[in-house]
Amino acid sequence: MAMTPEAKVKKKVKELLDTIGVYHFSPPGMGLGRAGIPDIIACHRGRFIAIECKAGDNQPTALQSRELEAITNAGGLAFVVRESNLDRLKDLVWMRMN
């Protein structure tokens, strides 16, 4: 089965996180858990990181935006990553962690 554009972004993000030694997991979907939770939850050097993956010009839903804002307000890092800014993820993680 072919991967969706968003699944390709998720795969690339996970590969990047693996190469820089960031612990991460993807919460289960399919109606389990809380709505709007980011696609990838990570921890690096004791800092909570949430990543919402989007393909093309797709935007986070209102629920996703609310969760990302709540994470930021709680002191975590929250990013929307897409193909066009994937290269910046490593820099953003390292800049914020050091």
PDB file as gemmi writes it, atoms N, CA and C in Angstrom:
CRYST1    1.000    1.000    1.000  90.00  90.00  90.00 P 1                      
ATOM      1  N   MET A   1       0.835  -1.170   0.000  1.00  0.00           N  
ATOM      2  CA  MET A   1       0.000   0.000   0.000  1.00  0.00           C  
ATOM      3  C   MET A   1       0.888   1.245   0.000  1.00  0.00           C  
ATOM      4  N   ALA A   2       0.511   2.228  -0.792  1.00  0.00           N  
ATOM      5  CA  ALA A   2       1.291   3.464  -0.898  1.00  0.00           C  
ATOM      6  C   ALA A   2       1.112   4.319   0.345  1.00  0.00           C  
ATOM      7  N   MET A   3       2.177   5.026   0.698  1.00  0.00           N  
ATOM      8  CA  MET A   3       2.135   5.918   1.855  1.00  0.00           C  
ATOM      9  C   MET A   3       1.470   7.228   1.484  1.00  0.00           C  
ATOM     10  N   THR A   4       0.682   7.770   2.406  1.00  0.00           N  
ATOM     11  CA  THR A   4       0.093   9.088   2.186  1.00  0.00           C  
ATOM     12  C   THR A   4       1.200  10.142   2.296  1.00  0.00           C  
ATOM     13  N   PRO A   5       0.984  11.333   1.744  1.00  0.00           N  
ATOM     14  CA  PRO A   5       1.988  12.395   1.881  1.00  0.00           C  
ATOM     15  C   PRO A   5       2.311  12.698   3.351  1.00  0.00           C  
ATOM     16  N   GLU A   6       1.298  12.694   4.218  1.00  0.00           N  
ATOM     17  CA  GLU A   6       1.550  12.961   5.632  1.00  0.00           C  
ATOM     18  C   GLU A   6       2.354  11.830   6.278  1.00  0.00           C  
ATOM     19  N   ALA A   7       2.075  10.595   5.894  1.00  0.00           N  
ATOM     20  CA  ALA A   7       2.831   9.463   6.429  1.00  0.00           C  
ATOM     21  C   ALA A   7       4.301   9.564   6.029  1.00  0.00           C  
ATOM     22  N   LYS A   8       4.571  10.086   4.834  1.00  0.00           N  
ATOM     23  CA  LYS A   8       5.955  10.278   4.404  1.00  0.00           C  
ATOM     24  C   LYS A   8       6.653  11.309   5.284  1.00  0.00           C  
ATOM     25  N   VAL A   9       5.944  12.381   5.639  1.00  0.00           N  
ATOM     26  CA  VAL A   9       6.518  13.400   6.525  1.00  0.00           C  
ATOM     27  C   VAL A   9       6.794  12.780   7.892  1.00  0.00           C  
ATOM     28  N   LYS A  10       5.852  12.021   8.430  1.00  0.00           N  
ATOM     29  CA  LYS A  10       6.044  11.364   9.729  1.00  0.00           C  
ATOM     30  C   LYS A  10       7.268  10.457   9.709  1.00  0.00           C  
ATOM     31  N   LYS A  11       7.410   9.690   8.638  1.00  0.00           N  
ATOM     32  CA  LYS A  11       8.550   8.770   8.521  1.00  0.00           C  
ATOM     33  C   LYS A  11       9.864   9.549   8.532  1.00  0.00           C  
ATOM     34  N   LYS A  12       9.925  10.644   7.784  1.00  0.00           N  
ATOM     35  CA  LYS A  12      11.148  11.445   7.730  1.00  0.00           C  
ATOM     36  C   LYS A  12      11.454  12.083   9.080  1.00  0.00           C  
ATOM     37  N   VAL A  13      10.418  12.551   9.772  1.00  0.00           N  
ATOM     38  CA  VAL A  13      10.623  13.146  11.097  1.00  0.00           C  
ATOM     39  C   VAL A  13      11.188  12.103  12.051  1.00  0.00           C  
ATOM     40  N   LYS A  14      10.608  10.909  12.051  1.00  0.00           N  
ATOM     41  CA  LYS A  14      11.079   9.845  12.946  1.00  0.00           C  
ATOM     42  C   LYS A  14      12.527   9.461  12.634  1.00  0.00           C  
ATOM     43  N   GLU A  15      12.867   9.381  11.366  1.00  0.00           N  
ATOM     44  CA  GLU A  15      14.245   9.065  10.981  1.00  0.00           C  
ATOM     45  C   GLU A  15      15.205  10.151  11.469  1.00  0.00           C  
ATOM     46  N   LEU A  16      14.809  11.409  11.328  1.00  0.00           N  
ATOM     47  CA  LEU A  16      15.643  12.510  11.790  1.00  0.00           C  
ATOM     48  C   LEU A  16      15.819  12.471  13.305  1.00  0.00           C  
ATOM     49  N   LEU A  17      14.732  12.254  14.029  1.00  0.00           N  
ATOM     50  CA  LEU A  17      14.818  12.170  15.489  1.00  0.00           C  
ATOM     51  C   LEU A  17      15.731  11.023  15.920  1.00  0.00           C  
ATOM     52  N   ASP A  18      15.645   9.902  15.226  1.00  0.00           N  
ATOM     53  CA  ASP A  18      16.522   8.763  15.531  1.00  0.00           C  
ATOM     54  C   ASP A  18      17.993   9.131  15.339  1.00  0.00           C  
ATOM     55  N   THR A  19      18.304   9.850  14.269  1.00  0.00           N  
ATOM     56  CA  THR A  19      19.701  10.177  14.006  1.00  0.00           C  
ATOM     57  C   THR A  19      20.277  11.147  15.019  1.00  0.00           C  
ATOM     58  N   ILE A  20      19.443  11.989  15.638  1.00  0.00           N  
ATOM     59  CA  ILE A  20      19.990  12.928  16.630  1.00  0.00           C  
ATOM     60  C   ILE A  20      19.745  12.455  18.068  1.00  0.00           C  
ATOM     61  N   GLY A  21      19.276  11.212  18.202  1.00  0.00           N  
ATOM     62  CA  GLY A  21      19.165  10.610  19.528  1.00  0.00           C  
ATOM     63  C   GLY A  21      18.019  11.114  20.375  1.00  0.00           C  
ATOM     64  N   VAL A  22      16.912  11.422  19.739  1.00  0.00           N  
ATOM     65  CA  VAL A  22      15.737  11.911  20.463  1.00  0.00           C  
ATOM     66  C   VAL A  22      14.774  10.756  20.706  1.00  0.00           C  
ATOM     67  N   TYR A  23      14.374  10.564  21.974  1.00  0.00           N  
ATOM     68  CA  TYR A  23      13.345   9.564  22.292  1.00  0.00           C  
ATOM     69  C   TYR A  23      12.025  10.060  21.723  1.00  0.00           C  
ATOM     70  N   HIS A  24      11.261   9.152  21.079  1.00  0.00           N  
ATOM     71  CA  HIS A  24       9.972   9.560  20.511  1.00  0.00           C  
ATOM     72  C   HIS A  24       9.047   8.370  20.358  1.00  0.00           C  
ATOM     73  N   PHE A  25       7.762   8.681  20.281  1.00  0.00           N  
ATOM     74  CA  PHE A  25       6.745   7.671  19.974  1.00  0.00           C  
ATOM     75  C   PHE A  25       5.558   8.369  19.341  1.00  0.00           C  
ATOM     76  N   SER A  26       4.718   7.588  18.696  1.00  0.00           N  
ATOM     77  CA  SER A  26       3.485   8.103  18.105  1.00  0.00           C  
ATOM     78  C   SER A  26       2.310   7.572  18.898  1.00  0.00           C  
ATOM     79  N   PRO A  27       1.514   8.470  19.504  1.00  0.00           N  
ATOM     80  CA  PRO A  27       0.340   8.010  20.244  1.00  0.00           C  
ATOM     81  C   PRO A  27      -0.635   7.298  19.308  1.00  0.00           C  
ATOM     82  N   PRO A  28      -1.353   6.300  19.816  1.00  0.00           N  
ATOM     83  CA  PRO A  28      -2.316   5.596  18.952  1.00  0.00           C  
ATOM     84  C   PRO A  28      -3.461   6.511  18.552  1.00  0.00           C  
ATOM     85  N   GLY A  29      -3.901   6.343  17.341  1.00  0.00           N  
ATOM     86  CA  GLY A  29      -5.041   7.111  16.844  1.00  0.00           C  
ATOM     87  C   GLY A  29      -6.313   6.299  16.966  1.00  0.00           C  
ATOM     88  N   MET A  30      -7.130   6.374  15.959  1.00  0.00           N  
ATOM     89  CA  MET A  30      -8.362   5.580  15.859  1.00  0.00           C  
ATOM     90  C   MET A  30      -9.319   5.826  17.019  1.00  0.00           C  
ATOM     91  N   GLY A  31      -9.425   7.064  17.454  1.00  0.00           N  
ATOM     92  CA  GLY A  31     -10.395   7.392  18.502  1.00  0.00           C  
ATOM     93  C   GLY A  31      -9.960   7.026  19.906  1.00  0.00           C  
ATOM     94  N   LEU A  32      -8.759   6.502  20.064  1.00  0.00           N  
ATOM     95  CA  LEU A  32      -8.263   6.170  21.389  1.00  0.00           C  
ATOM     96  C   LEU A  32      -7.568   7.389  21.968  1.00  0.00           C  
ATOM     97  N   GLY A  33      -7.814   7.691  23.209  1.00  0.00           N  
ATOM     98  CA  GLY A  33      -7.147   8.829  23.837  1.00  0.00           C  
ATOM     99  C   GLY A  33      -7.834  10.145  23.540  1.00  0.00           C  
ATOM    100  N   ARG A  34      -7.098  11.204  23.698  1.00  0.00           N  
ATOM    101  CA  ARG A  34      -7.612  12.565  23.595  1.00  0.00           C  
ATOM    102  C   ARG A  34      -7.509  13.098  22.170  1.00  0.00           C  
ATOM    103  N   ALA A  35      -8.525  13.806  21.719  1.00  0.00           N  
ATOM    104  CA  ALA A  35      -8.535  14.369  20.371  1.00  0.00           C  
ATOM    105  C   ALA A  35      -7.526  15.506  20.257  1.00  0.00           C  
ATOM    106  N   GLY A  36      -6.868  15.605  19.106  1.00  0.00           N  
ATOM    107  CA  GLY A  36      -5.955  16.694  18.836  1.00  0.00           C  
ATOM    108  C   GLY A  36      -4.521  16.484  19.271  1.00  0.00           C  
ATOM    109  N   ILE A  37      -4.228  15.335  19.868  1.00  0.00           N  
ATOM    110  CA  ILE A  37      -2.862  15.066  20.334  1.00  0.00           C  
ATOM    111  C   ILE A  37      -1.913  15.049  19.129  1.00  0.00           C  
ATOM    112  N   PRO A  38      -0.726  15.662  19.261  1.00  0.00           N  
ATOM    113  CA  PRO A  38       0.216  15.683  18.135  1.00  0.00           C  
ATOM    114  C   PRO A  38       0.621  14.285  17.666  1.00  0.00           C  
ATOM    115  N   ASP A  39       1.091  14.237  16.431  1.00  0.00           N  
ATOM    116  CA  ASP A  39       1.454  12.958  15.813  1.00  0.00           C  
ATOM    117  C   ASP A  39       2.630  12.280  16.480  1.00  0.00           C  
ATOM    118  N   ILE A  40       3.592  13.070  16.930  1.00  0.00           N  
ATOM    119  CA  ILE A  40       4.811  12.510  17.529  1.00  0.00           C  
ATOM    120  C   ILE A  40       5.088  13.229  18.841  1.00  0.00           C  
ATOM    121  N   ILE A  41       5.301  12.447  19.878  1.00  0.00           N  
ATOM    122  CA  ILE A  41       5.680  12.964  21.194  1.00  0.00           C  
ATOM    123  C   ILE A  41       7.135  12.559  21.407  1.00  0.00           C  
ATOM    124  N   ALA A  42       7.944  13.509  21.861  1.00  0.00           N  
ATOM    125  CA  ALA A  42       9.367  13.233  22.003  1.00  0.00           C  
ATOM    126  C   ALA A  42       9.909  13.873  23.276  1.00  0.00           C  
ATOM    127  N   CYS A  43      11.097  13.411  23.664  1.00  0.00           N  
ATOM    128  CA  CYS A  43      11.808  13.991  24.795  1.00  0.00           C  
ATOM    129  C   CYS A  43      13.287  14.004  24.450  1.00  0.00           C  
ATOM    130  N   HIS A  44      13.916  15.156  24.659  1.00  0.00           N  
ATOM    131  CA  HIS A  44      15.348  15.280  24.387  1.00  0.00           C  
ATOM    132  C   HIS A  44      15.963  16.177  25.444  1.00  0.00           C  
ATOM    133  N   ARG A  45      16.965  15.631  26.135  1.00  0.00           N  
ATOM    134  CA  ARG A  45      17.647  16.362  27.197  1.00  0.00           C  
ATOM    135  C   ARG A  45      16.663  16.909  28.231  1.00  0.00           C  
ATOM    136  N   GLY A  46      15.662  16.091  28.548  1.00  0.00           N  
ATOM    137  CA  GLY A  46      14.698  16.453  29.571  1.00  0.00           C  
ATOM    138  C   GLY A  46      13.617  17.415  29.127  1.00  0.00           C  
ATOM    139  N   ARG A  47      13.556  17.716  27.855  1.00  0.00           N  
ATOM    140  CA  ARG A  47      12.559  18.671  27.350  1.00  0.00           C  
ATOM    141  C   ARG A  47      11.491  17.951  26.544  1.00  0.00           C  
ATOM    142  N   PHE A  48      10.237  18.276  26.824  1.00  0.00           N  
ATOM    143  CA  PHE A  48       9.093  17.690  26.136  1.00  0.00           C  
ATOM    144  C   PHE A  48       8.938  18.354  24.768  1.00  0.00           C  
ATOM    145  N   ILE A  49       8.761  17.534  23.736  1.00  0.00           N  
ATOM    146  CA  ILE A  49       8.608  18.020  22.364  1.00  0.00           C  
ATOM    147  C   ILE A  49       7.380  17.365  21.747  1.00  0.00           C  
ATOM    148  N   ALA A  50       6.552  18.172  21.092  1.00  0.00           N  
ATOM    149  CA  ALA A  50       5.375  17.663  20.384  1.00  0.00           C  
ATOM    150  C   ALA A  50       5.472  18.094  18.928  1.00  0.00           C  
ATOM    151  N   ILE A  51       5.223  17.156  18.032  1.00  0.00           N  
ATOM    152  CA  ILE A  51       5.343  17.438  16.603  1.00  0.00           C  
ATOM    153  C   ILE A  51       4.061  17.021  15.894  1.00  0.00           C  
ATOM    154  N   GLU A  52       3.450  17.977  15.215  1.00  0.00           N  
ATOM    155  CA  GLU A  52       2.297  17.710  14.363  1.00  0.00           C  
ATOM    156  C   GLU A  52       2.803  17.710  12.932  1.00  0.00           C  
ATOM    157  N   CYS A  53       2.595  16.617  12.216  1.00  0.00           N  
ATOM    158  CA  CYS A  53       3.077  16.483  10.843  1.00  0.00           C  
ATOM    159  C   CYS A  53       1.956  16.817   9.862  1.00  0.00           C  
ATOM    160  N   LYS A  54       2.287  17.633   8.887  1.00  0.00           N  
ATOM    161  CA  LYS A  54       1.328  18.012   7.854  1.00  0.00           C  
ATOM    162  C   LYS A  54       1.999  17.936   6.497  1.00  0.00           C  
ATOM    163  N   ALA A  55       1.229  17.611   5.488  1.00  0.00           N  
ATOM    164  CA  ALA A  55       1.733  17.558   4.120  1.00  0.00           C  
ATOM    165  C   ALA A  55       1.217  18.775   3.352  1.00  0.00           C  
ATOM    166  N   GLY A  56       2.042  19.259   2.449  1.00  0.00           N  
ATOM    167  CA  GLY A  56       1.634  20.384   1.605  1.00  0.00           C  
ATOM    168  C   GLY A  56       1.275  21.609   2.422  1.00  0.00           C  
ATOM    169  N   ASP A  57       0.154  22.219   2.063  1.00  0.00           N  
ATOM    170  CA  ASP A  57      -0.308  23.423   2.758  1.00  0.00           C  
ATOM    171  C   ASP A  57      -1.342  23.114   3.835  1.00  0.00           C  
ATOM    172  N   ASN A  58      -1.535  21.851   4.155  1.00  0.00           N  
ATOM    173  CA  ASN A  58      -2.517  21.488   5.178  1.00  0.00           C  
ATOM    174  C   ASN A  58      -2.173  22.155   6.501  1.00  0.00           C  
ATOM    175  N   GLN A  59      -3.195  22.599   7.198  1.00  0.00           N  
ATOM    176  CA  GLN A  59      -3.037  23.289   8.469  1.00  0.00           C  
ATOM    177  C   GLN A  59      -3.552  22.402   9.605  1.00  0.00           C  
ATOM    178  N   PRO A  60      -3.039  22.613  10.826  1.00  0.00           N  
ATOM    179  CA  PRO A  60      -3.581  21.869  11.964  1.00  0.00           C  
ATOM    180  C   PRO A  60      -5.054  22.210  12.177  1.00  0.00           C  
ATOM    181  N   THR A  61      -5.796  21.243  12.670  1.00  0.00           N  
ATOM    182  CA  THR A  61      -7.192  21.494  13.021  1.00  0.00           C  
ATOM    183  C   THR A  61      -7.236  22.391  14.265  1.00  0.00           C  
ATOM    184  N   ALA A  62      -8.419  22.877  14.583  1.00  0.00           N  
ATOM    185  CA  ALA A  62      -8.578  23.708  15.784  1.00  0.00           C  
ATOM    186  C   ALA A  62      -8.162  22.928  17.031  1.00  0.00           C  
ATOM    187  N   LEU A  63      -8.530  21.660  17.113  1.00  0.00           N  
ATOM    188  CA  LEU A  63      -8.138  20.833  18.260  1.00  0.00           C  
ATOM    189  C   LEU A  63      -6.630  20.647  18.327  1.00  0.00           C  
ATOM    190  N   GLN A  64      -6.007  20.413  17.195  1.00  0.00           N  
ATOM    191  CA  GLN A  64      -4.552  20.248  17.164  1.00  0.00           C  
ATOM    192  C   GLN A  64      -3.852  21.542  17.574  1.00  0.00           C  
ATOM    193  N   SER A  65      -4.334  22.658  17.076  1.00  0.00           N  
ATOM    194  CA  SER A  65      -3.752  23.950  17.442  1.00  0.00           C  
ATOM    195  C   SER A  65      -3.889  24.216  18.931  1.00  0.00           C  
ATOM    196  N   ARG A  66      -5.046  23.850  19.483  1.00  0.00           N  
ATOM    197  CA  ARG A  66      -5.259  24.024  20.929  1.00  0.00           C  
ATOM    198  C   ARG A  66      -4.258  23.207  21.732  1.00  0.00           C  
ATOM    199  N   GLU A  67      -4.015  21.971  21.324  1.00  0.00           N  
ATOM    200  CA  GLU A  67      -3.068  21.111  22.028  1.00  0.00           C  
ATOM    201  C   GLU A  67      -1.644  21.643  21.908  1.00  0.00           C  
ATOM    202  N   LEU A  68      -1.248  22.076  20.713  1.00  0.00           N  
ATOM    203  CA  LEU A  68       0.093  22.621  20.523  1.00  0.00           C  
ATOM    204  C   LEU A  68       0.303  23.868  21.385  1.00  0.00           C  
ATOM    205  N   GLU A  69      -0.707  24.710  21.461  1.00  0.00           N  
ATOM    206  CA  GLU A  69      -0.625  25.913  22.292  1.00  0.00           C  
ATOM    207  C   GLU A  69      -0.529  25.554  23.778  1.00  0.00           C  
ATOM    208  N   ALA A  70      -1.307  24.580  24.212  1.00  0.00           N  
ATOM    209  CA  ALA A  70      -1.258  24.152  25.615  1.00  0.00           C  
ATOM    210  C   ALA A  70       0.123  23.601  25.974  1.00  0.00           C  
ATOM    211  N   ILE A  71       0.724  22.868  25.062  1.00  0.00           N  
ATOM    212  CA  ILE A  71       2.061  22.315  25.292  1.00  0.00           C  
ATOM    213  C   ILE A  71       3.079  23.447  25.402  1.00  0.00           C  
ATOM    214  N   THR A  72       2.992  24.404  24.510  1.00  0.00           N  
ATOM    215  CA  THR A  72       3.894  25.558  24.560  1.00  0.00           C  
ATOM    216  C   THR A  72       3.702  26.336  25.858  1.00  0.00           C  
ATOM    217  N   ASN A  73       2.457  26.553  26.245  1.00  0.00           N  
ATOM    218  CA  ASN A  73       2.164  27.286  27.484  1.00  0.00           C  
ATOM    219  C   ASN A  73       2.678  26.555  28.723  1.00  0.00           C  
ATOM    220  N   ALA A  74       2.791  25.246  28.631  1.00  0.00           N  
ATOM    221  CA  ALA A  74       3.293  24.447  29.749  1.00  0.00           C  
ATOM    222  C   ALA A  74       4.825  24.349  29.750  1.00  0.00           C  
ATOM    223  N   GLY A  75       5.472  24.986  28.781  1.00  0.00           N  
ATOM    224  CA  GLY A  75       6.930  24.985  28.735  1.00  0.00           C  
ATOM    225  C   GLY A  75       7.545  23.981  27.782  1.00  0.00           C  
ATOM    226  N   GLY A  76       6.720  23.228  27.077  1.00  0.00           N  
ATOM    227  CA  GLY A  76       7.237  22.276  26.094  1.00  0.00           C  
ATOM    228  C   GLY A  76       7.473  22.943  24.756  1.00  0.00           C  
ATOM    229  N   LEU A  77       8.046  22.211  23.841  1.00  0.00           N  
ATOM    230  CA  LEU A  77       8.250  22.679  22.473  1.00  0.00           C  
ATOM    231  C   LEU A  77       7.201  22.024  21.595  1.00  0.00           C  
ATOM    232  N   ALA A  78       6.558  22.808  20.757  1.00  0.00           N  
ATOM    233  CA  ALA A  78       5.530  22.276  19.859  1.00  0.00           C  
ATOM    234  C   ALA A  78       5.780  22.814  18.459  1.00  0.00           C  
ATOM    235  N   PHE A  79       5.845  21.919  17.492  1.00  0.00           N  
ATOM    236  CA  PHE A  79       6.145  22.280  16.113  1.00  0.00           C  
ATOM    237  C   PHE A  79       5.118  21.681  15.162  1.00  0.00           C  
ATOM    238  N   VAL A  80       4.859  22.400  14.078  1.00  0.00           N  
ATOM    239  CA  VAL A  80       4.166  21.821  12.928  1.00  0.00           C  
ATOM    240  C   VAL A  80       5.248  21.620  11.884  1.00  0.00           C  
ATOM    241  N   VAL A  81       5.431  20.370  11.477  1.00  0.00           N  
ATOM    242  CA  VAL A  81       6.488  20.037  10.524  1.00  0.00           C  
ATOM    243  C   VAL A  81       5.841  19.539   9.245  1.00  0.00           C  
ATOM    244  N   ARG A  82       6.370  20.029   8.145  1.00  0.00           N  
ATOM    245  CA  ARG A  82       5.922  19.603   6.813  1.00  0.00           C  
ATOM    246  C   ARG A  82       7.158  19.449   5.943  1.00  0.00           C  
ATOM    247  N   GLU A  83       6.981  19.022   4.718  1.00  0.00           N  
ATOM    248  CA  GLU A  83       8.128  18.808   3.834  1.00  0.00           C  
ATOM    249  C   GLU A  83       8.986  20.067   3.721  1.00  0.00           C  
ATOM    250  N   SER A  84       8.341  21.221   3.665  1.00  0.00           N  
ATOM    251  CA  SER A  84       9.049  22.472   3.409  1.00  0.00           C  
ATOM    252  C   SER A  84       9.895  22.959   4.579  1.00  0.00           C  
ATOM    253  N   ASN A  85       9.636  22.492   5.813  1.00  0.00           N  
ATOM    254  CA  ASN A  85      10.445  22.949   6.943  1.00  0.00           C  
ATOM    255  C   ASN A  85      11.090  21.793   7.708  1.00  0.00           C  
ATOM    256  N   LEU A  86      11.084  20.623   7.122  1.00  0.00           N  
ATOM    257  CA  LEU A  86      11.670  19.445   7.769  1.00  0.00           C  
ATOM    258  C   LEU A  86      13.138  19.666   8.112  1.00  0.00           C  
ATOM    259  N   ASP A  87      13.868  20.329   7.225  1.00  0.00           N  
ATOM    260  CA  ASP A  87      15.294  20.565   7.468  1.00  0.00           C  
ATOM    261  C   ASP A  87      15.528  21.443   8.690  1.00  0.00           C  
ATOM    262  N   ARG A  88      14.570  22.274   9.029  1.00  0.00           N  
ATOM    263  CA  ARG A  88      14.724  23.166  10.177  1.00  0.00           C  
ATOM    264  C   ARG A  88      14.477  22.466  11.509  1.00  0.00           C  
ATOM    265  N   LEU A  89      13.842  21.312  11.487  1.00  0.00           N  
ATOM    266  CA  LEU A  89      13.512  20.629  12.743  1.00  0.00           C  
ATOM    267  C   LEU A  89      14.756  20.365  13.574  1.00  0.00           C  
ATOM    268  N   LYS A  90      15.786  19.820  12.968  1.00  0.00           N  
ATOM    269  CA  LYS A  90      17.019  19.520  13.710  1.00  0.00           C  
ATOM    270  C   LYS A  90      17.583  20.789  14.335  1.00  0.00           C  
ATOM    271  N   ASP A  91      17.652  21.849  13.565  1.00  0.00           N  
ATOM    272  CA  ASP A  91      18.170  23.116  14.091  1.00  0.00           C  
ATOM    273  C   ASP A  91      17.316  23.630  15.241  1.00  0.00           C  
ATOM    274  N   LEU A  92      15.989  23.567  15.088  1.00  0.00           N  
ATOM    275  CA  LEU A  92      15.096  24.064  16.136  1.00  0.00           C  
ATOM    276  C   LEU A  92      15.244  23.263  17.419  1.00  0.00           C  
ATOM    277  N   VAL A  93      15.336  21.949  17.294  1.00  0.00           N  
ATOM    278  CA  VAL A  93      15.493  21.108  18.482  1.00  0.00           C  
ATOM    279  C   VAL A  93      16.812  21.431  19.168  1.00  0.00           C  
ATOM    280  N   TRP A  94      17.900  21.500  18.408  1.00  0.00           N  
ATOM    281  CA  TRP A  94      19.213  21.771  19.006  1.00  0.00           C  
ATOM    282  C   TRP A  94      19.295  23.166  19.603  1.00  0.00           C  
ATOM    283  N   MET A  95      18.750  24.176  18.902  1.00  0.00           N  
ATOM    284  CA  MET A  95      18.801  25.548  19.415  1.00  0.00           C  
ATOM    285  C   MET A  95      18.048  25.668  20.728  1.00  0.00           C  
ATOM    286  N   ARG A  96      16.894  25.062  20.804  1.00  0.00           N  
ATOM    287  CA  ARG A  96      16.060  25.182  22.005  1.00  0.00           C  
ATOM    288  C   ARG A  96      16.572  24.327  23.148  1.00  0.00           C  
ATOM    289  N   MET A  97      17.367  23.305  22.843  1.00  0.00           N  
ATOM    290  CA  MET A  97      17.828  22.396  23.874  1.00  0.00           C  
ATOM    291  C   MET A  97      19.148  22.824  24.491  1.00  0.00           C  
ATOM    292  N   ASN A  98      19.879  23.665  23.841  1.00  0.00           N  
ATOM    293  CA  ASN A  98      21.201  24.059  24.334  1.00  0.00           C  
ATOM    294  C   ASN A  98      21.163  25.438  24.976  1.00  0.00           C  
TER     295      ASN A  98                                                      
END                                                                             
